[in-house]
Amino acid sequence: MSRQRLRRVNLRVLGIALVVVLVDLATKAWARDSLGKARHLWGPLWLRLQYNSGVSFSFNHGLPLMSALVALAVALVVLVIGSRAAAGFPTWGFGLLIGGGVGNVANRFLSSPPRVTDFVAVSSFPVFNAADAAITVGFLTLLVAILRGQRMVGS
């Protein structure tokens, strides 16, 4: 990679993504090892171990390898664009998106059979994990940045 191209890489995005991946994989490992039965935490919040061989909301659950490859392709595209994110909201948004995407892809490829570990249940909403939460918050953060007219990619 040339020095000029390397200078354009937003290392904060990669740092945020790395933290998300580490937290996500650690919490998934904890959930697989410690959650035998559902645990009620408070109000509508439960911890309930579940596996997802599809993508969001169990879409495409019959083709886990295809889901993994599509998720990997999307994560790579977001990584290429997001690694040049502008400062502020775009940095956080892309960092969270990349970390969540890589966390779920890594979980899927490291699991046999290939599936994502979900364990957070809120009322009747589909069960999710830390990576899913990071993806959602990252998307909303980028949406706020767009609505504020912020530039997404730095120069």
PASE-515119 format. One line per 2 residues: number of its first residue (from 1); their letters; for each residue x, y, z of N, C-alpha, C. Coordinates in pm, 1 decimal. Example, Ala and Ser with C-alpha at 12.3 -4.5 7.8 and 13.67 -1.06 7.14 Angstrom:
// PASE-515119
1> AS> 1319.0 -569.0 780.0 1230.0 -450.0 780.0 1320.0 -330.0 780.0; 1285.0 -225.0 708.0 1367.0 -106.0 714.0 1290.0 3.0 787.0
// end
This chain:
// PASE-515119
1> MS> 85.0 -117.0 0.0 0.0 0.0 0.0 89.6 123.4 0.0; 61.1 218.2 -88.4 143.4 338.3 -96.7 124.3 426.2 26.5
3> RQ> 223.3 511.6 53.3 215.0 600.7 169.8 96.7 695.6 159.1; 70.7 744.2 39.2 -40.9 836.4 20.5 -173.9 768.2 52.7
5> RL> -191.0 647.1 5.7 -314.1 573.3 32.3 -324.3 538.1 180.9; -211.9 500.8 241.9 -210.1 467.2 383.2 -247.5 587.2 469.1
7> RR> -205.3 708.1 428.7 -239.5 828.8 504.4 -389.1 856.4 502.8; -457.9 810.1 400.8 -602.3 832.0 391.5 -682.7 734.2 475.7
9> VN> -620.6 629.4 526.3 -691.2 530.0 607.9 -719.5 590.8 745.8; -844.4 582.2 787.2 -885.7 633.5 918.0 -864.6 522.1 1019.9
11> LR> -755.6 530.9 1094.3 -722.1 425.0 1190.2 -821.2 418.0 1305.2; -890.8 526.6 1334.9 -992.9 523.1 1440.8 -1106.6 428.7 1402.1
13> VL> -1144.0 428.9 1275.5 -1247.9 336.6 1228.3 -1204.5 193.1 1256.7; -1080.7 162.3 1222.5 -1030.8 26.7 1242.2 -1019.7 -7.2 1390.7
15> GI> -983.7 90.0 1473.6 -977.2 67.8 1618.4 -1114.1 39.4 1677.6; -1213.6 118.5 1637.8 -1350.7 96.5 1684.8 -1398.3 -41.6 1640.5
17> AL> -1371.7 -74.9 1514.3 -1413.1 -205.3 1462.0 -1347.7 -318.8 1539.6; -1220.9 -304.8 1570.4 -1150.4 -409.8 1644.5 -1210.6 -429.8 1783.6
19> VV> -1242.1 -321.2 1852.3 -1304.2 -331.7 1985.0 -1438.8 -402.9 1974.7; -1518.9 -365.6 1874.2 -1650.0 -429.8 1856.0 -1633.3 -579.0 1831.2
21> VL> -1540.7 -617.6 1744.6 -1518.8 -759.5 1714.5 -1479.0 -835.1 1840.4; -1386.4 -780.5 1917.4 -1340.4 -848.5 2038.8 -1452.4 -863.6 2141.7
23> VD> -1528.6 -755.8 2163.6 -1641.7 -762.7 2258.5 -1744.9 -863.1 2208.8; -1775.0 -857.1 2079.8 -1875.7 -946.7 2022.9 -1835.3 -1093.1 2036.9
25> LA> -1713.9 -1126.4 1996.1 -1671.6 -1266.6 2003.0 -1661.9 -1315.2 2147.5; -1618.1 -1227.6 2237.9 -1609.6 -1266.4 2379.9 -1748.2 -1291.3 2438.2
27> TK> -1844.5 -1205.2 2406.9 -1979.6 -1224.0 2462.3 -2047.4 -1345.8 2400.8; -2021.4 -1373.7 2274.3 -2077.7 -1493.9 2212.2 -2018.4 -1620.5 2273.2
29> AW> -1888.2 -1618.8 2298.5 -1824.7 -1734.7 2362.8 -1883.4 -1754.5 2502.0; -1900.8 -1646.1 2576.5 -1962.1 -1655.5 2709.1 -2102.9 -1713.7 2698.4
31> AR> -2181.7 -1663.9 2603.5 -2320.0 -1711.4 2588.7 -2323.3 -1860.8 2556.7; -2238.2 -1907.0 2465.0 -2236.6 -2049.3 2429.3 -2195.8 -2136.4 2547.9
33> DS> -2104.9 -2085.4 2629.8 -2054.7 -2164.2 2743.6 -2143.7 -2155.1 2866.9; -2216.7 -2045.3 2884.2 -2285.3 -2020.5 3011.4 -2437.7 -2019.3 3006.9
35> LG> -2495.6 -2006.4 2890.6 -2641.5 -1995.8 2884.3 -2704.1 -2128.6 2845.5; -2739.1 -2207.1 2945.7 -2808.2 -2332.7 2918.9 -2956.9 -2310.2 2899.5
37> KA> -3012.8 -2228.9 2985.8 -3155.0 -2196.0 2973.3 -3170.2 -2044.4 2981.8; -3284.0 -1995.0 2939.0 -3307.8 -1850.7 2935.5 -3300.3 -1791.0 3075.7
39> RH> -3248.0 -1669.8 3083.8 -3238.8 -1597.4 3210.5 -3308.0 -1462.9 3196.8; -3399.5 -1436.6 3288.6 -3467.8 -1307.8 3289.5 -3380.1 -1207.2 3362.0
41> LW> -3353.1 -1092.3 3298.2 -3269.4 -990.6 3360.3 -3352.6 -881.0 3425.8; -3441.0 -820.6 3346.6 -3519.2 -708.7 3396.8 -3625.8 -672.5 3293.8
43> GP> -3745.7 -649.1 3338.2 -3853.6 -608.3 3247.3 -3862.7 -699.5 3126.3; -3851.4 -642.1 3005.4 -3862.5 -723.5 2883.6 -3730.7 -786.8 2840.0
45> LW> -3622.3 -766.6 2917.1 -3488.9 -811.4 2876.9 -3456.2 -951.3 2929.7; -3419.8 -1040.3 2836.5 -3383.7 -1178.4 2867.4 -3252.3 -1212.7 2799.5
47> LR> -3182.2 -1311.5 2853.0 -3070.0 -1373.6 2784.2 -3116.4 -1513.3 2744.0; -3117.0 -1539.5 2613.7 -3167.7 -1666.8 2562.8 -3080.0 -1709.4 2445.3
49> LQ> -3009.2 -1820.3 2459.6 -2917.5 -1869.4 2357.2 -2994.8 -1922.2 2236.9; -2952.6 -1874.8 2120.7 -3016.4 -1914.7 1996.1 -2910.2 -1907.7 1886.1
51> YN> -2926.7 -1985.5 1781.6 -2831.6 -1983.8 1670.4 -2905.5 -1946.5 1542.8; -2836.4 -1869.4 1457.5 -2896.1 -1819.5 1334.3 -2807.0 -1859.3 1217.6
53> SG> -2857.9 -1947.3 1131.5 -2780.0 -1988.6 1015.1 -2804.9 -1897.5 895.5; -2901.9 -1806.6 907.7 -2930.0 -1711.7 800.2 -2864.4 -1578.1 828.2
55> VS> -2924.0 -1473.7 774.8 -2876.8 -1338.7 803.2 -2978.5 -1274.1 896.0; -2988.4 -1145.1 898.2 -3078.7 -1075.9 990.3 -3217.5 -1137.1 993.1
57> FS> -3268.9 -1154.1 1113.3 -3403.4 -1206.5 1137.3 -3422.6 -1345.7 1076.4; -3313.1 -1423.8 1069.2 -3311.5 -1561.3 1017.3 -3347.5 -1571.4 869.5
59> FN> -3339.8 -1460.8 795.9 -3363.2 -1465.0 652.4 -3256.4 -1552.2 587.1; -3293.6 -1634.2 493.2 -3202.9 -1721.4 418.8 -3139.6 -1828.0 507.6
61> HG> -3213.2 -1880.2 604.2 -3157.9 -1977.7 698.1 -3124.9 -2112.5 635.2; -3175.2 -2141.0 518.1 -3150.9 -2269.5 454.3 -3018.5 -2277.2 380.7
63> LP> -2951.0 -2163.6 360.5 -2825.7 -2161.5 285.6 -2716.9 -2090.9 366.9; -2667.0 -2154.3 474.1 -2572.3 -2086.3 562.5 -2442.0 -2045.1 495.1
65> LM> -2389.4 -2125.1 402.5 -2264.9 -2087.4 336.6 -2287.2 -1965.3 247.8; -2399.6 -1962.2 177.5 -2431.9 -1847.0 93.0 -2446.5 -1721.6 179.6
67> SA> -2511.9 -1735.2 295.3 -2526.5 -1622.2 387.2 -2390.5 -1571.5 432.3; -2301.5 -1663.2 463.6 -2167.6 -1626.2 509.3 -2090.6 -1553.4 399.8
69> LV> -2098.8 -1601.0 277.8 -2026.3 -1537.5 167.3 -2082.5 -1399.5 134.7; -2213.4 -1385.7 135.9 -2275.1 -1254.7 110.8 -2237.3 -1158.1 222.5
71> AL> -2243.5 -1203.4 347.8 -2206.6 -1118.3 461.1 -2060.1 -1076.1 452.0; -1973.1 -1167.1 409.9 -1831.9 -1135.0 394.5 -1811.6 -1030.0 285.0
73> AV> -1880.0 -1045.6 173.3 -1868.8 -948.9 63.9 -1915.5 -810.1 108.4; -2028.0 -803.9 177.6 -2079.6 -676.0 226.3 -1981.8 -613.2 325.9
75> AL> -1928.1 -695.5 417.4 -1831.7 -644.9 516.5 -1707.3 -589.5 447.6; -1660.6 -654.0 341.9 -1542.2 -605.1 270.5 -1569.0 -472.9 199.8
77> VV> -1685.6 -458.9 138.4 -1720.7 -333.0 72.5 -1728.8 -220.1 175.2; -1795.1 -245.0 286.8 -1806.1 -142.7 391.7 -1668.1 -110.9 447.9
79> LV> -1581.0 -211.0 460.3 -1445.2 -189.3 509.8 -1367.1 -97.7 416.2; -1374.9 -122.6 285.9 -1302.1 -41.4 188.4 -1350.1 103.8 193.8
81> IG> -1479.9 124.3 196.0 -1534.6 260.8 200.7 -1511.5 323.4 338.0; -1541.9 248.4 441.7 -1534.4 300.6 577.7 -1394.9 329.1 626.7
83> SR> -1294.9 263.5 570.3 -1157.6 287.2 615.2 -1110.5 427.7 580.2; -1184.9 497.8 497.0 -1153.2 636.1 460.6 -1257.1 733.7 515.0
85> AA> -1327.9 694.0 618.8 -1436.6 775.2 673.8 -1388.1 910.9 723.2; -1474.2 1009.3 707.6 -1447.2 1142.9 760.7 -1455.8 1136.9 913.2
87> AG> -1397.6 1236.2 977.9 -1399.0 1242.6 1124.5 -1541.2 1263.1 1176.4; -1563.3 1228.1 1302.2 -1692.8 1248.5 1367.3 -1786.4 1130.3 1351.3
89> FP> -1913.5 1159.9 1327.3 -2014.8 1054.9 1316.2 -1979.3 947.5 1213.3; -1927.0 985.9 1093.1 -1892.9 879.8 997.0 -1788.6 781.1 1051.3
91> TW> -1690.1 830.0 1126.5 -1590.0 740.6 1185.5 -1657.0 639.2 1276.3; -1743.7 686.5 1366.0 -1813.1 595.7 1458.3 -1908.7 504.0 1384.3
93> GF> -1983.3 558.4 1290.6 -2079.8 476.9 1216.5 -2013.4 364.5 1139.8; -1909.1 397.9 1063.5 -1839.8 294.3 986.6 -1766.0 196.9 1078.4
95> GL> -1707.3 245.4 1186.5 -1639.1 156.0 1280.5 -1733.3 53.0 1339.0; -1851.6 99.0 1380.1 -1951.3 7.1 1435.9 -2002.7 -90.6 1330.3
97> LI> -2030.0 -40.7 1208.8 -2076.8 -128.6 1100.8 -1973.4 -235.8 1066.6; -1849.5 -192.9 1050.3 -1743.1 -287.3 1014.2 -1721.7 -388.8 1126.2
99> GG> -1713.2 -340.8 1249.5 -1693.1 -432.4 1362.1 -1805.7 -532.2 1375.5; -1929.6 -486.4 1363.4 -2043.9 -577.3 1371.7 -2045.3 -678.5 1258.7
101> GV> -2019.0 -630.7 1138.2 -2017.3 -721.8 1023.6 -1907.8 -826.0 1034.4; -1787.9 -781.7 1070.6 -1676.2 -875.6 1084.3 -1700.5 -971.3 1201.3
103> GN> -1758.0 -920.6 1310.3 -1788.3 -1007.7 1424.5 -1882.0 -1121.1 1386.5; -1989.3 -1088.1 1314.9 -2083.8 -1192.6 1273.5 -2023.1 -1287.6 1170.3
105> VA> -1946.0 -1232.8 1075.4 -1882.3 -1318.5 974.7 -1781.8 -1412.1 1042.2; -1699.5 -1358.0 1133.0 -1601.1 -1441.5 1203.0 -1670.9 -1550.2 1283.9
107> NR> -1778.5 -1514.5 1354.2 -1853.6 -1612.5 1432.9 -1907.9 -1723.2 1343.7; -1958.7 -1685.4 1228.5 -2015.2 -1783.3 1135.8 -1906.6 -1877.8 1082.6
109> FL> -1791.1 -1821.9 1043.0 -1684.3 -1905.7 987.1 -1613.3 -1988.6 1093.6; -1613.6 -1943.2 1218.6 -1547.1 -2018.1 1325.9 -1637.3 -2124.5 1387.0
111> SS> -1766.3 -2120.8 1355.4 -1862.2 -2215.0 1413.0 -1885.4 -2332.8 1319.8; -1910.3 -2446.5 1379.8 -1945.9 -2563.9 1302.0 -2070.4 -2625.4 1364.0
113> PP> -2182.9 -2624.9 1295.0 -2207.4 -2573.3 1161.6 -2199.2 -2420.3 1159.2; -2180.9 -2361.7 1038.3 -2165.9 -2216.3 1027.2 -2295.1 -2141.8 1061.1
115> RV> -2296.1 -2079.6 1177.6 -2413.0 -2003.9 1221.2 -2368.7 -1900.6 1324.0; -2452.5 -1800.0 1342.9 -2422.2 -1689.9 1434.2 -2490.1 -1715.3 1568.3
117> TD> -2419.3 -1685.5 1675.6 -2470.3 -1700.4 1810.8 -2546.6 -1574.4 1850.3; -2672.9 -1588.0 1885.0 -2755.9 -1477.9 1933.5 -2795.6 -1508.6 2076.7
119> FV> -2812.4 -1404.4 2159.2 -2845.0 -1432.5 2298.9 -2917.8 -1321.2 2373.1; -2940.7 -1207.7 2312.0 -3011.2 -1098.0 2378.6 -3154.3 -1094.1 2325.7
121> AV> -3250.5 -1106.4 2416.4 -3391.6 -1105.4 2377.9 -3461.2 -989.6 2449.5; -3531.0 -907.6 2371.4 -3608.1 -797.3 2426.8 -3752.4 -816.1 2381.0
123> SS> -3837.3 -852.2 2476.8 -3979.3 -874.9 2450.7 -3994.8 -974.4 2335.0; -4073.3 -938.8 2233.9 -4095.5 -1030.5 2122.5 -4006.3 -998.0 2003.1
125> FP> -3912.5 -903.8 2018.9 -3818.4 -869.3 1912.2 -3726.0 -988.1 1888.0; -3680.1 -1011.0 1764.0 -3589.6 -1123.8 1738.6 -3463.7 -1117.2 1825.5
127> VF> -3413.4 -1233.0 1864.9 -3294.1 -1243.4 1948.7 -3174.0 -1193.1 1867.4; -3083.3 -1118.7 1933.7 -2970.1 -1059.5 1864.1 -2844.1 -1070.1 1949.2
129> NA> -2734.1 -1009.2 1903.3 -2605.9 -1014.2 1973.5 -2539.1 -877.2 1968.5; -2418.4 -866.4 2023.4 -2348.1 -737.6 2027.4 -2316.7 -686.1 1887.1
131> AD> -2281.0 -775.5 1795.4 -2251.7 -733.2 1658.3 -2376.1 -674.4 1592.2; -2490.2 -738.3 1611.2 -2615.5 -687.0 1555.0 -2646.8 -548.0 1610.2
133> AA> -2625.3 -529.3 1740.8 -2649.2 -398.6 1802.5 -2553.6 -294.8 1744.1; -2426.3 -331.2 1724.6 -2328.5 -238.4 1667.3 -2366.8 -200.4 1524.5
135> IT> -2412.9 -297.1 1446.0 -2455.3 -269.5 1308.4 -2572.2 -171.3 1308.6; -2669.2 -194.2 1394.6 -2786.6 -106.0 1401.4 -2747.4 34.3 1443.3
137> VG> -2668.2 46.7 1550.2 -2625.4 178.2 1597.4 -2535.9 246.0 1493.3; -2449.6 169.3 1427.9 -2364.4 225.0 1322.4 -2445.6 278.6 1206.7
139> FL> -2545.8 204.2 1164.0 -2633.1 249.6 1055.6 -2705.8 377.8 1095.1; -2761.4 380.3 1216.8 -2832.6 499.8 1262.9 -2738.8 620.1 1274.8
141> TL> -2615.4 596.1 1317.8 -2516.1 702.7 1328.5 -2484.7 760.0 1190.4; -2468.3 674.4 1091.1 -2443.8 722.1 955.1 -2564.9 796.0 899.7
143> LV> -2684.1 749.3 933.7 -2805.5 817.4 890.4 -2812.2 958.4 948.3; -2779.3 973.1 1075.3 -2775.8 1105.7 1138.8 -2673.4 1194.1 1068.4
145> AI> -2555.7 1138.3 1038.4 -2451.5 1214.8 970.0 -2500.1 1262.9 833.3; -2568.0 1175.1 759.9 -2622.6 1213.2 628.8 -2725.6 1323.1 643.1
147> LR> -2816.3 1307.9 741.0 -2920.5 1409.1 761.2 -2861.8 1544.1 803.9; -2747.1 1540.3 869.9 -2678.4 1663.8 909.4 -2594.3 1720.8 797.0
149> GQ> -2588.3 1649.1 685.1 -2511.2 1695.8 569.5 -2362.5 1674.7 582.9; -2320.4 1584.3 668.9 -2178.4 1558.7 686.4 -2121.5 1480.4 569.6
151> RM> -1997.4 1506.2 541.3 -1924.3 1432.1 439.2 -1893.0 1293.2 496.1; -1914.2 1188.6 418.1 -1894.7 1052.1 467.0 -1749.9 1006.2 459.3
153> VG> -1679.6 1046.7 354.6 -1543.7 1000.0 332.7 -1450.3 1120.6 334.6; -1336.8 1104.8 403.8 -1238.2 1211.8 412.2 -1163.5 1227.7 280.7
155> S> -1087.4 1332.8 271.8 -1013.4 1358.6 147.0 -877.7 1293.6 148.9
// end
